[in-house]
Amino acid sequence: MVPESARHLIRYSGQAAFTPELIARAHGTSVFTESGHELLDFTSGQMSAILGHSHPAIVATVREQIGRLDHLHSGMLSRPVVDLARRLAESLPDPLEKALLLTTGAEANEAAVRMAKLVTGRHEIVSFARSWHGMTMAAANATYSAGRRGYGPAAPGNFALPVPDRFRPGVVDAGGALDWRRQLDLGFDLIDAQSVGSLAACLVEPILSSGGVIEPPPGYLAALADKCRERGMLLILDEAQTGLCRTGDWYAFQHDGVVPDILTLSKTLGAGLPLAAVLTSAEIERRAHERGYLFFTTHVSDPLPAAVGNTVLDVLERDHLDKRAGELGALLRGRLDEIAARHDVVGDVRGRGLLLGVELAGDEVLGAGGADRLGAAVTRRCFELGLHMNIVQLPGMGGIFRIAPPLTASDEEITRGAAILDQALADARL
């Protein structure tokens, strides 16, 4: 019998399957299936619901705002939009003070790349080789982890940069550790050789999320920014999943002392609702405007999601959720380190704040394709035991768990979720 969910839905996740049960409701850190099965949500929805599900402040804002002002013509502005733009600018270091409010991360990256090309008068874009920036045109062209085959030629002038992966280093020093400086130099040597002299921007995440929760080594982002300046490129940082307190800082780039030329936000800004932003300097905005910058969408500057964004900032500030993310992240990291010590199949634990990764051992321990198969088995067992875990559902990365509970989770929920993962690892079989 064909499942009801499969009868009329287009399958949009590649080879990844939908969860086996329909979700009926969600509250806090838990989602509940139609059969009443409770699942701790260690994915924050689609890595977005940083305040958990149905947060009372968000619910109140939506109820009030939708009865007053929900959607406007794109040329009209409202108080929630003006306030959110100002507050985002105030939360960021100089010179990031100009904001464009959109709906999705892909759309924000699209707008940022379009702005960079117009301002520089160039067209070439550099991204990490395991990047994920979205599925719209420019964002998809800058995405290398999946989705490139079968859709015709990509836009010319997109180049991949090697990922500074300390667990599986591509370039090593005499001691066998990642030699990220030499890797970065080699990467740009290749980019320079391929470039036609039109390098516009480098678009990267400060911590690769879908790419396997890869945190670049200390000093890497600063060195990358230097490479961009040397070539007259703009540095665009995609903080869809790292921005707004998840990593223990308000913005992940603050940890490295690097300020991008353009910053994109989404996911966490709307706490589960469709809201995204592009932020840049007054000088870049002025140059873009003088050259006729055009990024007009149906839902640009919509008042309803902007009101939600203001409420998200209210809650983050009021409840000091940057500090809370650091505390919960330390608790969860400690539990994951204990799990790694008990299970030989766990190869690495990494990440920052409440964006953590667990990578299973590779082929040398589990055999060819073993990590992908075991990752799928552990994910299924977690679901049965009451935990929704997000395995990186991209080719060759099925043995990497991306763990990102809401910032509002309790200590008990963090401990319980880690215990379920521990049990699932013990129960699962290849």
C-alpha positions in Angstrom: 0.0 0.0 0.0 1.3 3.5 -0.9 1.7 5.6 2.2 -0.5 8.7 2.4 2.5 11.0 2.5 3.9 9.5 -0.7 0.7 9.6 -2.8 0.7 13.2 -3.8 4.0 14.8 -2.6 6.9 15.4 -4.8 10.0 14.0 -3.1 12.3 16.9 -2.8 15.2 15.6 -0.5 17.2 13.6 -3.0 17.5 10.1 -1.7 16.6 11.0 1.9 13.3 9.6 3.2 10.6 11.4 5.1 10.2 10.5 8.8 7.9 7.5 9.2 5.1 9.3 11.0 3.1 12.5 10.4 3.7 15.3 13.0 0.6 16.5 14.7 1.9 19.3 17.0 5.1 20.7 18.6 5.8 22.5 21.8 9.1 23.5 23.3 11.8 21.0 22.6 9.4 18.2 21.6 7.3 17.3 18.5 4.5 14.8 18.7 3.4 12.4 16.0 -0.3 11.6 15.1 0.1 8.4 17.1 1.2 10.4 20.2 4.9 9.5 20.0 7.0 12.2 21.6 10.3 13.1 20.0 12.9 15.4 21.5 13.8 17.7 18.6 17.6 18.0 18.4 17.3 19.6 15.0 15.4 22.7 16.0 13.0 22.0 13.1 15.1 22.8 10.0 17.9 24.2 12.2 15.7 27.2 12.7 13.5 27.0 15.9 16.1 28.4 18.3 13.4 29.3 20.8 11.8 25.9 20.5 8.3 25.3 19.1 5.3 27.5 19.8 7.3 29.9 22.1 4.6 32.0 23.9 6.2 35.3 22.8 6.2 34.2 19.2 2.7 32.9 19.3 1.5 36.2 20.9 3.3 38.3 18.2 1.9 36.3 15.3 -1.7 36.5 16.7 -1.5 40.3 17.3 0.4 41.2 14.1 -1.6 39.1 11.6 -4.7 40.9 12.8 -3.2 44.3 12.2 -0.7 44.2 9.3 0.6 41.0 7.6 1.7 41.8 4.0 2.2 44.9 2.0 3.3 46.0 -1.5 7.1 45.7 -1.7 7.5 49.4 -2.0 5.7 50.1 1.3 7.5 50.1 4.7 6.1 49.5 8.2 7.3 50.0 11.7 8.3 46.4 12.4 10.6 46.5 9.3 12.3 49.8 10.2 12.8 48.7 13.8 14.2 45.3 12.9 16.7 46.8 10.4 17.9 49.2 13.1 18.1 46.6 15.8 20.1 44.2 13.6 22.5 47.0 12.8 22.9 47.8 16.5 23.7 44.2 17.3 26.6 44.1 14.7 30.0 45.7 14.6 30.8 48.6 12.3 30.4 49.0 9.4 27.4 46.6 9.0 24.5 49.0 9.2 22.3 48.5 6.2 19.7 45.7 6.1 17.5 44.0 3.4 14.7 41.8 4.8 13.8 38.7 2.8 12.4 35.2 3.5 14.9 32.4 3.1 18.6 31.8 3.3 18.9 30.9 -0.3 17.2 34.2 -1.2 19.5 36.2 1.1 22.6 34.5 -0.4 21.2 35.2 -3.9 20.8 38.9 -3.0 24.2 39.1 -1.4 26.0 37.6 -4.4 24.0 39.8 -6.8 25.1 42.8 -4.8 28.7 41.7 -4.7 28.8 41.3 -8.5 27.2 44.6 -9.1 29.5 46.6 -6.7 32.7 45.0 -7.8 31.8 44.8 -11.5 33.0 41.2 -11.5 31.3 37.8 -11.6 33.5 35.0 -10.0 32.5 33.5 -6.7 34.5 31.2 -4.4 33.0 28.8 -1.8 34.0 25.8 0.2 34.0 22.4 -1.6 31.4 21.1 0.9 29.3 24.2 1.0 25.5 24.5 1.2 24.1 28.0 0.5 20.7 27.2 -1.1 19.0 25.9 -4.2 18.2 29.1 -6.1 20.5 30.1 -9.0 23.5 31.9 -7.5 23.2 30.0 -4.2 23.1 26.6 -6.0 26.0 27.5 -8.1 28.0 28.2 -4.9 26.8 24.9 -3.4 29.2 22.0 -3.9 28.0 19.4 -1.4 25.0 18.2 -3.5 22.6 19.0 -6.2 25.0 19.8 -9.1 24.5 16.9 -11.4 21.7 16.6 -13.9 20.6 20.2 -14.1 22.7 21.4 -17.0 25.8 23.7 -16.9 26.5 25.8 -13.8 27.2 29.5 -14.2 30.8 30.2 -15.2 33.2 31.6 -12.6 32.3 29.5 -9.6 35.3 28.0 -7.8 35.6 25.5 -4.9 38.0 26.0 -2.0 39.3 23.0 0.0 37.6 22.5 3.4 39.8 22.9 6.5 38.7 19.7 8.1 40.9 18.8 11.1 39.5 15.4 11.5 40.1 14.3 7.9 42.8 16.8 6.8 43.6 17.0 3.1 47.0 18.7 3.6 49.1 17.8 6.6 52.2 19.0 8.4 55.2 16.9 9.5 53.1 15.8 12.5 50.1 14.7 10.5 47.9 17.6 11.6 46.0 19.8 9.2 48.3 22.4 7.6 45.5 24.9 6.9 47.8 27.7 5.8 49.4 25.7 3.1 46.0 24.3 2.1 44.6 27.8 1.8 47.6 29.0 -0.2 47.3 26.0 -2.6 43.5 26.6 -2.9 44.0 30.2 -4.0 46.8 29.2 -6.3 44.4 27.0 -8.2 41.6 29.7 -8.1 44.0 32.3 -9.4 45.1 30.0 -12.2 41.5 29.5 -13.3 40.2 33.0 -12.8 39.8 35.3 -15.7 40.6 38.3 -13.5 37.0 38.8 -12.3 37.0 37.6 -8.7 34.0 39.2 -7.0 33.4 37.5 -3.6 34.0 34.6 -1.3 30.8 33.1 0.2 31.4 30.8 3.2 29.8 29.7 6.5 32.0 30.5 9.6 31.2 27.0 10.7 30.1 24.6 7.9 26.8 23.1 9.0 25.4 20.9 6.2 29.0 20.3 5.2 29.6 18.2 8.3 29.8 20.8 11.2 33.4 21.8 10.3 34.8 24.6 12.4 37.8 26.3 10.7 40.9 26.4 12.8 41.7 29.6 14.8 43.1 32.2 12.4 41.6 30.6 9.3 38.8 33.2 8.7 41.2 36.1 9.2 43.6 34.6 6.7 40.7 34.0 4.3 39.7 37.7 4.7 43.3 38.7 3.8 43.2 36.6 0.6 40.0 38.4 -0.3 41.4 41.8 0.3 44.5 41.0 -1.7 42.3 40.3 -4.7 39.7 43.0 -4.3 37.0 40.5 -3.4 34.2 40.9 -0.9 33.9 38.5 2.0 30.3 37.2 2.4 29.6 35.2 5.6 26.5 33.0 5.6 25.2 32.8 9.2 21.9 31.1 8.4 22.6 28.4 11.0 25.2 30.0 13.2 23.9 33.5 13.7 21.9 34.8 16.7 23.5 33.1 19.7 23.5 29.4 18.6 27.3 29.1 18.9 27.6 31.0 22.2 28.3 34.4 20.5 25.6 36.6 18.9 27.4 35.9 15.6 29.9 33.1 15.0 32.3 35.5 13.1 32.8 37.4 16.4 34.7 34.4 17.8 37.4 35.0 15.1 37.6 38.8 15.2 36.6 39.0 11.5 33.9 41.4 10.1 32.5 40.4 6.7 31.7 42.9 3.9 28.3 41.3 3.6 26.5 39.1 6.2 23.5 36.9 5.5 21.0 35.7 8.1 18.0 33.5 7.9 16.7 30.4 9.8 17.5 31.5 13.4 16.3 35.1 12.7 12.7 33.9 12.3 12.9 31.2 14.9 11.1 28.9 12.5 9.2 31.4 10.5 10.4 32.5 7.0 12.6 35.5 7.6 16.1 36.4 6.3 18.3 39.4 6.1 21.3 40.8 4.2 23.5 43.3 6.1 26.3 45.4 4.7 28.1 48.7 5.0 26.6 52.1 4.0 29.4 52.4 1.4 28.6 49.1 -0.3 24.9 49.9 -0.2 25.5 53.3 -1.7 27.6 51.9 -4.6 25.0 49.2 -5.2 22.1 51.7 -5.3 24.0 54.1 -7.6 24.4 51.1 -10.0 20.7 50.3 -9.9 20.7 47.4 -7.5 17.5 45.3 -8.1 16.3 42.6 -5.8 12.6 42.8 -5.8 10.5 40.0 -4.3 6.9 39.5 -3.3 7.7 39.3 0.4 10.6 41.7 0.8 10.1 43.8 3.9 6.9 42.1 4.9 5.7 43.3 8.4 4.5 40.0 9.9 7.9 38.1 9.8 9.7 41.4 10.7 7.5 41.6 13.8 8.5 38.0 14.7 12.2 38.9 14.1 11.9 41.8 16.7 10.4 39.4 19.2 13.2 36.9 18.6 15.7 39.6 19.4 13.7 40.5 22.5 13.8 37.0 23.8 17.5 36.4 23.0 18.4 39.6 24.9 16.0 39.1 27.8 17.0 35.5 28.5 20.7 36.0 27.7 20.5 33.0 25.3 24.0 33.6 24.0 25.3 32.6 27.5 22.7 29.9 27.8 23.8 28.4 24.5 27.4 28.3 25.8 26.3 26.5 29.0 24.0 24.0 27.3 26.7 23.4 24.6 29.3 22.6 27.3 26.8 20.2 28.9 26.0 18.5 25.7 29.6 18.4 24.5 30.6 16.7 27.8 27.9 14.0 27.3 29.0 13.5 23.7 32.6 13.1 24.7 31.6 10.5 27.2 29.6 8.7 24.5 32.7 8.8 22.2 34.8 7.2 24.9 32.3 4.3 25.2 31.7 3.6 21.5 34.6 2.8 19.2 32.4 3.6 16.2 32.4 7.3 17.1 35.4 8.9 15.5 35.1 12.6 16.3 33.0 15.2 18.3 33.3 18.8 17.3 31.5 22.1 17.0 30.7 25.1 19.2 27.9 26.1 21.5 24.7 24.3 20.5 25.9 23.4 17.0 27.7 20.2 17.5 28.8 17.4 15.2 29.4 13.7 15.9 31.2 11.8 13.1 31.3 8.0 13.0 34.5 6.1 12.2 35.2 5.7 8.5 35.7 2.8 6.1 38.8 1.7 7.9 36.7 0.7 10.9 33.2 0.1 9.5 34.0 -1.1 6.0 33.0 0.5 2.7 29.9 2.6 3.2 29.6 1.4 6.8 29.4 4.9 8.3 26.4 5.8 6.1 24.6 2.6 6.9 25.3 2.8 10.6 24.3 6.5 10.7 20.9 5.6 9.1 20.4 2.7 11.6 21.3 5.0 14.6 18.9 7.7 13.3 16.0 5.1 13.0 16.7 3.8 16.5 16.8 7.3 18.0 13.4 7.9 16.4 12.0 4.8 18.0 13.5 5.8 21.4 12.1 9.4 21.2 14.8 11.5 19.7 14.9 13.2 16.3 18.5 13.3 15.1 19.6 15.0 12.0 22.1 13.0 10.0 23.8 15.0 7.2 21.8 13.7 4.3 24.3 14.4 1.6 26.4 12.0 -0.4 29.2 10.4 1.6 28.3 12.3 4.9 25.7 9.9 6.3 27.9 9.1 9.2 27.9 12.6 10.5 25.2 13.8 13.0 24.4 17.5 13.1 23.1 18.2 16.6 21.4 21.6 17.3 18.7 21.6 20.0 16.7 24.8 20.7 18.5 27.3 22.9 15.5 27.1 25.3 16.1 23.4 26.0 16.4 22.3 29.6 19.4 20.6 31.2 17.3 17.5 31.6 16.3 17.5 27.9 19.9 17.8 26.9 20.9 14.9 29.2 18.0 12.8 28.1 18.7 13.3 24.4 22.3 12.3 24.8 21.3 9.2 26.7 19.0 8.2 23.9 21.8 8.6 21.4 24.1 6.5 23.6 21.5 3.7 23.7 20.9 4.0 20.0 24.6 3.5 19.3 24.6 0.4 21.5 21.5 -1.0 19.8 22.1 -0.2 16.1 23.6 -2.8 13.8 25.0 -2.5 10.3 
